[in-house]
Amino acid sequence: LAAPRVATKNTHGTGCSLSSAIAAGLARGEGMGAAVRNAKAWVTAAIAAADRFSVGHGHGPVHHFHRYY
């Protein structure tokens, strides 16, 4: 699942967020392929929005709630 690289240092939590999003998709009844594609799209958008969310120092978290604010 290729995607353009997002220029941000805020990537903390990407792996856990991706696996949780896949599990949530499966729990909603999505097939494995759809769950992975949807999770990847969501995490990519969360990484792209991460610079709008400033928390702590160093590598900050992705913006999990990018759809809402």
GROMACS elastic network, one bead per residue, 0.5 to 0.9 nm:
[ bonds ]
;  ai    aj funct       b0    kb
    1    36     6  0.89566   500
    1    37     6  0.75605   500
    1    40     6  0.76291   500
    3     6     6  0.87371   500
    3    41     6  0.89358   500
    3    44     6  0.78185   500
    4    44     6  0.89999   500
    6    44     6  0.81257   500
    6    47     6  0.70213   500
    6    48     6  0.60115   500
    7    47     6  0.89744   500
    7    48     6  0.79511   500
    8    11     6  0.72020   500
    8    47     6  0.75279   500
    8    48     6  0.75558   500
    8    50     6  0.73210   500
    8    51     6  0.67256   500
    8    59     6  0.89052   500
    9    12     6  0.84344   500
    9    50     6  0.85097   500
    9    51     6  0.81512   500
    9    58     6  0.76827   500
    9    59     6  0.54112   500
    9    60     6  0.69532   500
    9    61     6  0.89423   500
   10    13     6  0.89843   500
   10    47     6  0.70771   500
   10    50     6  0.57689   500
   10    51     6  0.67095   500
   10    53     6  0.87534   500
   10    54     6  0.88046   500
   10    58     6  0.79545   500
   10    61     6  0.52797   500
   10    62     6  0.57972   500
   10    63     6  0.86504   500
   11    14     6  0.58972   500
   11    47     6  0.63988   500
   11    50     6  0.76088   500
   11    59     6  0.62630   500
   11    60     6  0.62642   500
   11    61     6  0.55600   500
   11    62     6  0.54419   500
   12    15     6  0.83387   500
   12    59     6  0.59220   500
   12    60     6  0.55278   500
   12    62     6  0.61746   500
   13    16     6  0.54769   500
   13    17     6  0.58643   500
   13    18     6  0.84285   500
   13    60     6  0.86505   500
   13    61     6  0.59538   500
   13    62     6  0.66126   500
   14    17     6  0.51358   500
   14    18     6  0.59987   500
   14    19     6  0.86512   500
   14    43     6  0.68904   500
   14    44     6  0.89499   500
   14    46     6  0.87981   500
   14    47     6  0.78848   500
   14    61     6  0.79727   500
   14    62     6  0.68469   500
   15    18     6  0.51452   500
   15    19     6  0.62552   500
   15    20     6  0.85521   500
   16    19     6  0.52798   500
   16    20     6  0.60553   500
   16    21     6  0.85068   500
   17    20     6  0.51388   500
   17    21     6  0.60341   500
   17    22     6  0.85895   500
   17    39     6  0.84962   500
   17    43     6  0.70176   500
   17    62     6  0.87624   500
   17    64     6  0.81770   500
   18    21     6  0.51512   500
   18    22     6  0.62248   500
   18    23     6  0.86779   500
   18    36     6  0.83279   500
   18    39     6  0.59229   500
   18    40     6  0.66228   500
   18    42     6  0.82804   500
   18    43     6  0.61898   500
   19    22     6  0.51105   500
   19    23     6  0.62290   500
   19    24     6  0.86305   500
   19    36     6  0.86988   500
   19    39     6  0.79667   500
   20    23     6  0.50587   500
   20    24     6  0.61081   500
   20    25     6  0.86068   500
   20    39     6  0.84016   500
   21    24     6  0.50037   500
   21    25     6  0.61752   500
   21    26     6  0.86449   500
   21    35     6  0.76803   500
   21    36     6  0.80416   500
   21    38     6  0.80921   500
   21    39     6  0.50829   500
   21    40     6  0.82962   500
   21    42     6  0.80532   500
   21    43     6  0.82570   500
   22    25     6  0.51231   500
   22    26     6  0.62765   500
   22    27     6  0.86245   500
   22    32     6  0.80119   500
   22    34     6  0.89091   500
   22    35     6  0.51794   500
   22    36     6  0.54538   500
   22    37     6  0.85424   500
   22    38     6  0.77926   500
   22    39     6  0.54582   500
   22    40     6  0.83515   500
   23    26     6  0.51037   500
   23    27     6  0.61292   500
   23    28     6  0.86551   500
   23    35     6  0.76840   500
   23    36     6  0.89172   500
   23    39     6  0.89823   500
   24    28     6  0.62329   500
   24    29     6  0.87965   500
   24    30     6  0.88930   500
   24    35     6  0.79382   500
   24    39     6  0.87718   500
   25    28     6  0.50451   500
   25    29     6  0.65572   500
   25    30     6  0.54471   500
   25    31     6  0.79528   500
   25    32     6  0.82208   500
   25    34     6  0.78519   500
   25    36     6  0.78705   500
   25    38     6  0.77554   500
   25    39     6  0.75159   500
   26    29     6  0.51089   500
   26    30     6  0.50126   500
   26    31     6  0.64181   500
   26    32     6  0.66886   500
   26    34     6  0.87214   500
   26    35     6  0.59918   500
   26    36     6  0.89225   500
   27    30     6  0.73033   500
   28    35     6  0.89606   500
   29    35     6  0.87174   500
   30    33     6  0.80332   500
   30    34     6  0.59535   500
   30    35     6  0.55654   500
   31    34     6  0.54010   500
   31    35     6  0.60088   500
   31    36     6  0.86069   500
   32    35     6  0.51316   500
   32    36     6  0.61530   500
   32    37     6  0.86117   500
   33    36     6  0.53088   500
   33    37     6  0.61720   500
   33    38     6  0.85656   500
   34    37     6  0.51242   500
   34    38     6  0.59374   500
   34    39     6  0.83269   500
   35    38     6  0.53008   500
   35    39     6  0.59884   500
   35    40     6  0.84969   500
   36    39     6  0.51041   500
   36    40     6  0.60163   500
   36    41     6  0.85858   500
   37    40     6  0.51475   500
   37    41     6  0.62153   500
   37    42     6  0.86605   500
   38    41     6  0.51506   500
   38    42     6  0.61997   500
   38    43     6  0.86773   500
   39    42     6  0.50879   500
   39    43     6  0.61225   500
   39    44     6  0.84772   500
   40    43     6  0.51823   500
   40    44     6  0.59959   500
   40    45     6  0.85382   500
   41    44     6  0.51662   500
   41    45     6  0.62285   500
   41    46     6  0.86266   500
   42    45     6  0.51796   500
   42    46     6  0.61523   500
   42    47     6  0.86950   500
   42    64     6  0.85395   500
   43    47     6  0.61163   500
   43    48     6  0.85214   500
   43    62     6  0.79651   500
   43    63     6  0.87807   500
   43    64     6  0.78721   500
   44    47     6  0.51496   500
   44    48     6  0.62052   500
   44    49     6  0.87125   500
   45    49     6  0.62015   500
   45    50     6  0.85371   500
   45    62     6  0.89830   500
   45    63     6  0.83347   500
   45    64     6  0.88495   500
   45    66     6  0.74078   500
   45    67     6  0.87995   500
   46    49     6  0.51685   500
   46    50     6  0.60199   500
   46    62     6  0.53859   500
   46    64     6  0.55508   500
   46    65     6  0.74695   500
   46    66     6  0.59342   500
   46    67     6  0.85962   500
   47    51     6  0.80613   500
   47    61     6  0.83570   500
   47    62     6  0.50374   500
   47    63     6  0.64965   500
   47    64     6  0.84770   500
   48    51     6  0.73247   500
   48    52     6  0.89146   500
   48    62     6  0.80903   500
   48    63     6  0.81887   500
   48    66     6  0.89898   500
   49    52     6  0.57208   500
   49    53     6  0.73945   500
   49    62     6  0.72487   500
   49    63     6  0.57837   500
   49    64     6  0.86950   500
   49    66     6  0.61574   500
   50    53     6  0.53859   500
   50    54     6  0.78594   500
   50    60     6  0.78102   500
   50    61     6  0.68061   500
   50    64     6  0.83161   500
   50    66     6  0.80977   500
   51    54     6  0.67466   500
   51    60     6  0.86155   500
   51    62     6  0.81735   500
   51    63     6  0.80165   500
   52    63     6  0.76771   500
   52    66     6  0.88198   500
   53    60     6  0.82280   500
   53    61     6  0.79471   500
   53    62     6  0.77818   500
   53    63     6  0.61534   500
   54    57     6  0.85726   500
   54    60     6  0.70633   500
   54    61     6  0.83569   500
   55    60     6  0.60296   500
   55    61     6  0.73890   500
   56    59     6  0.82542   500
   56    60     6  0.65287   500
   56    61     6  0.89979   500
   57    60     6  0.66396   500
   61    64     6  0.82521   500
   62    65     6  0.89326   500
   62    66     6  0.89028   500
   63    66     6  0.54401   500
   64    67     6  0.81963   500
   65    68     6  0.55932   500
   65    69     6  0.65570   500
   66    69     6  0.55220   500
